[in-house]
Amino acid sequence: MYTPFLDNDGSPLSIEQVQYEHLGQLEECEEGHHIEYKLLLENGGKNHIAKVIASFSNCEGGWLFIGIEDGSKKIAPISKSDYSQKIGQIAKRVSPMPEFETRFISTPENVEVGVLIIYVYEGRNAPYICDGSIYVRCGSNKEPIKAADRGNVEYLVERSNFYKKKLDDFFKRDYYFDFGPPQLLEKKYSFICLYLKNISHKENRRLETYSSRRELIDFLKNDIRLFKYAQFTDNSILFMCEYVYPKKGGTIIMELYYDYSCKIYVPVGINDPNEIETAKSFYKRYGIPESSINEFRIYNGSMILNSVKVGLIGFKRFAEKYQLNEADYVLCSEMENIGNTILYFMGEKYQEYLRDSGGMPYAVKNCYKSKYHFLNKYPDLHFSDLASVVVRDVVGPAFGFDSDAICEMLDEDIKRVISKRGMT
């Protein structure tokens, strides 16, 4: 990442480290491939700033300084008021939404005026389009790509495909569940897998030191008490509800990567035989033949869905601690070997659902993999909502349930268990 700023030792400074006195270093920096100066923050009009942001995103990123004159590099302070709202409106003119950071540096004399710095990262989803055109940097100018410039467009698409491949490589289960002796490994176990990939360029989004990793382990084990055990890999920490001994591989896994990405694995095939018999008796009371019931795999829906929620709540608490931004993440879900599987519930809501639907909801397809959801496209979605959203809109429908109904059944079963245990 190019930066025009250096500290006293000659080390590069990021946008978070820049202070007012560092702005004097810009006297030696002309407008060019990575730098542009503007006197004012536009409000409407042709919005040249939106085109600058798009051009930086389509190239290697760059710095935009607002409140500095291009020729003399003289600081002409702008007002601090409502700049964040204006920047948001300007960036909306670029599609897809680029990744950038802003910093307002006040003058020593007056905290209400100063210089606005915008650092735009190299885009991962190029080409970035503004007002119907693809802009790239050409020296100190932003130029639209002409129809004949096919090579530039192909380069941007190739770069986007490179980043997509990195997502493809991440969005797969690479944790090995060792369920038993080699002769049993041919059995197809069922899994619900959730992937959250951090795509931010920000270098501070890293668990770089051993002490920071130990701090994370202590925090999560105390905060989410179900995660009793933690284990290191070369690039992540595995959090487990039960320690995984060889041939005993059935616990929930939340894997937190050092770049703040996350994978959650929920094995679906672990169940109490007594519960299965209870469920079969339950279906027989509704006139469903035992021969039909035996064609399905039957699992406790509350146990499975609560496991999904535990994993996502664990990630939510992790995100809160490290102040992570939803817009930096891509979500993908994958369900393996779930065909002919039933999730059953014990409450009246489930009984009503069976009566109304005239049969048992079950997973028709054997495998599901969702599209890639870039969370910056859902500005109203927060990490605190993910657990409910995934249960309602991802897992429930995969097992044949109406989105709203699955949440009602789960809530009812949870209340029933709490009441049975005498908990408040």
N, C-alpha and C positions, 0 to 999 in steps of 0.2 A: 504494500500500500504506500503510494507516494505521499509525502508530507513536506510542506515548505518550512516547517518549524523544527528547530533543534534546541535542546537544552544546553546548559553551560559546558557539558562534557561532550557535546556533539551528537548526542543520541536523539533519534527522531521522537517527536511529540505527537500523540493522538489528539483528536478533537477535544476529549475530556480534559487534557492536560494543558491546553493553550490558555495563557493569561494575557491581559491587556498589553503588558510590556513586550510580549512576543510578536505582536502585530507589526512592530518596526522591522522585523525580518522580511516583510513583504516588499520593502523598497527595492529589493534586488530581484523580485519575481515578476516577470511580465506575464500578461495573459497568454495562455497557450493551451496545450492539450489537456492539462490537468487543473488549470486555474482560470477563473473568470471573476471580474469585479462589476458591481452594480452600485449606483448611488442610492437608489430607492427600491423599496419593496413594492412591487406593483399591486394594484387592486383592480382587477378587470383588464380591459383592453386586450391586446394581442398576447399578453402573458409570455414575454420572452423568457422569463425564468423557467416556466414549465418546459420550454424547448431545451434550455440549458440542462435541466435535470435529466431529461430524456437522452440528450446527447452523451452526457457523462455515463449514464446507465448502459448505453449501447457500446461504450468503449471501456476504458480501464478504470472508470471512476474519476472523481475530481472534487475540487474545492470551489465553492461559490461564496464570495464575500459581498455582503450588502451593507453599504455605508462607507465604502472606500472608493475613491476616484481612480479610474484606470491609469491615466497618464502620470499623475504626480504621486499616486499612492497615498494621498492625503486622506486622513480620516474625516468623514463628514457624518457625524453620529445620526442615527435614525431613532425613532421612538420605540420603546420596548413594548408598548401596548399592543395587544391582540396579534402579535406577529405569528404565533403558533396557529391561530385560526386561519390566517391568510395563507400560510404555507400549506396547510391541509387542503384548502380549496385549490391552490395552484397545482399540487401534486395529483389531485383527482383528474386533472386533464391528461395525465400520462397513464397509458394502459399497456401492460399490467402495472399495478402500483409498484414503483421502485423502492428500494431500501435506502434510506438516508438518515443522517443524524443532524440535529440542529443545536446550536449553542449561541446564546446571546451574551456578549461580553460587554459589560457596562464600562463607561469611562470612570476614571478615578474621581472626577469632579461631580458626576451626576449619575446615580444608578438607574435613572429612568431612560437614559439614552446610551447608545453604544453601537457596536458592530454585530451584525448577525452573520454567523458562520454556518454554512450548510455543507456537510460532507456527503457526497453521493457515492455509494458503493457500485462496483462493477456488477451489472445485473445478471442474475441467474436464469431469467426467463425472457431473454431477448428474442425477437426485437421489441423494443419499447416504442410505442407510437404516441405521438402528440398531435392533436388536430389533424389526424388522418395521414401524417407523414412520419417516416422513420428518420430521426436526426442522429448524426454522428459528429464527432469532433474533427475539425479540419484546421489545424493550427490553432488560432485563437477564436475561430468561428464555429458555429453550429450549422451544419449544412444538411438539408434533406437528401436522402438517397434518391437518385433518379431511377427511372425505370430500367435504364441500361446498366445500372450498377448492381448487376445480379450477384457478383462475387461478394460484395459487402453483405447482402442479405443472406447468402448461403453461409458466410462466416458466422453471422449472428445466430442463425438456426443451429449450426453445428455446435456453437458454444452452449446454447440452451440444451441441446441433446446430451452434451457432456454432463451437465448438472443433473439432468433427468436420469441418466444412467447411475449417478451416485445415489439418487433416491431409490431407483430400482434395486441396487445392490443392498441398500439398508433395509428395505421393506420386505424382509423375508425372515422366517424363523431360523436362527442359527444356534439356538440352544438345544442340546441333545437331552431328551428325557429318557433315562435308562430305567425302564419299567420291569425288566426281568431277565431271565436267562436267554441266551442267544436263540433258542428254539421258539421263543415267544415274540421275538422282535418283528416277525412278519405281521403281527396284528396291527391294524390301522387304528391308532388312538386318535381321539378328537381333541382339537385345541381351538381356543379363541385367542387370537393374537392381535394386539393393538400396537401401532408404531407411531411415535411422535418424533419427527426429525427436526432438529434445530438447523435452519438454513441461514442464520445470521452470519454476516462477515465479522461481527464484533469479536475481537480477540480476547476481550475480558470475559467472554462466555466459555470459560474453561475451568475445570478442576485440575489445576496443574501440579499442585503440591500434595505430598502425602498428608500433611497436617490438614489441608482443606478437605481431603477425602475422609479422614477420620472424623472431622467435625460433622460432615454430612451423615456418616453412619450413626454417630451418637444422636444426632438430631432426629433422624427418621425412626430409629429404634425406640426412642422415648416418646415421639409424637404419634406414630402409628404402631401401637404396641403389638399388633399382629405380626409385624415384620421383626421376628426375634433374631434372625441370623443374617449375616452379610458375608459375602465372599468376593475377593478381587479376581478380575481377569486382566488381560493386558491393556484393555482400553475402557473398562467399565467396572461397576460394582453391582453385584447381584444381591437383591434383598429377597428373603424367603420367609414364609410363615413357619415352615418346618425345615430342619436341616436335611439336605438331600444326600443320603447315604447311597452307595451303589445298589442298584436294583430297587430303590425306593424313590422314584422320581415324580411324585404326584402333587407337589405343592405349587401355590401361586408364585410366580417369579416376576419381580419388577427390576428391570435392568436399566441403571442410569449410567449413561456414557459420560466421559470426561468433557465432551463438548456440549453437555446438557441435553442431549437427545435421550430418548427413552423407548424401551420395549416392555410390553406387559404380556405375559403368557399365562393363560388359564387352562389347565387340563380339564376337559369335560368328562372324561371317562372314569373318574374316581367316585364311587358310591357305596353306600351301605346296603348289603343284600336285603336286610329287613325292610329298608325304605322301598326297595323295588317291589317287594311283595305287597306292601301297604298300598303302593300306587296301583298295582294290578287289581287288587280288590276294589279299589276306588273306581276304576274304569268298568269293572264288571257290574257294579251297581247301576251303571248307565247303559247296560245292555250291550256293551261292546264284547264280542266273542273273545275268549282267551286265545284262540288261534290267531286272531288279528293282533292282539296285544303283543304276542310273542315275536311278531315280525319286527318290532321296534326296540330300540335301545331307549331306556327310560332313565332320566336323571332329574335330580332335585333342582327345579328352576331357581328357587330362592338362593340355594348354595352357589350355583354357577353365577347368577347375576350379581350377587353380593360380592363374589370374588372379583368380578370385573370392576365393580364400583370401588372396592378396596384399593386395587391397583391404581385407578385414576385419581382417587382421593390422595393417595400417596404422592403421585406426581403433582397434584395441585398444591400440596403443602411444600413440596420441593420448589415449585415455581414461585410460591409466595416468599419463601425464605431468600431466594436469590433474585427476586424482582424480575422474573422473566416476562417477556412480552409475547402475547398470543400471536401477533402478526409475524413473528420470527419462525413459526412452526408449520409443518405440513403433517396432516393426520392421514393414516391409512389403517384399515382393518382387514384382517384375514381370518377366515374360519376353515379349518381343515377337517375332513372326514366326519362331517356331521349329518350326512344323509340318513334318513329314516330314524332320526333321533327326536325324542319327545322331552320337553321340559314340563314337568308337572308342578302344580301348586296345590295347597291343601285348603285354601280359603273359599268362601262363598262366591267371590268374584270369578274364580276359575270355573266353578260349577255353573255359574250363569253363562260364562263364555262357551262352555261345552254345549249347553242347551241351545243357546242362540245360534251357534255355528253348525250344530248338527253333527259334530265329529271332533276328533282330536287334532289340534294343530301340531304340525311336525315339520322338520326340515326336509324340504323336497329336493333341494340341490345338495350335492355332497361337499362342495367347496365354494366359498365366496371370497372375493377380494374386491374391496371398494376402490373407487377412483381416488386419486390423490387430492385431498382437500387442503388447499392453501388457506390457512386461517385468516390471513389478511383480507380475504374476500368476505369474511363474516365479522364485521366490526362490532356487532352486538354479542358475539360469542366469547365467553370468558372461560378460563381454566376451571372455575368453580362450577360451570354448567356441563362440563364434558361428561361426567359420570352419568348424569341423567340423559343427556343427548345420545350417547352411545348405546345405552340400554334401550331407549325408546325407539331410536331411528336406525340402529344397526343390528344389534343382537336379537332383539325381539322379532322383527320381521323375518330374519333369517330362519327362525324356528316357527314361522307361520302365524305370528301374533300381530294383531292390530297394535299400532304404536302406543296409543293411549291406554289400551287395556293391559298391556304388559306392566306398565308402571303401577296401575291400580292393584294388580295381583301381587306384585312384589311388596308394595307397601302394606297390604293386608297381611301377608305372611310374616313380615317383620314384626308388625304389631302383635300378631298372635304368639310369636316366639317370645317377645318381650313380656307379654302378659303371663305366659306359661311359666316363665322363670321368676316372676314376681319382681321384674325390674321396672323402674320408673324413668 
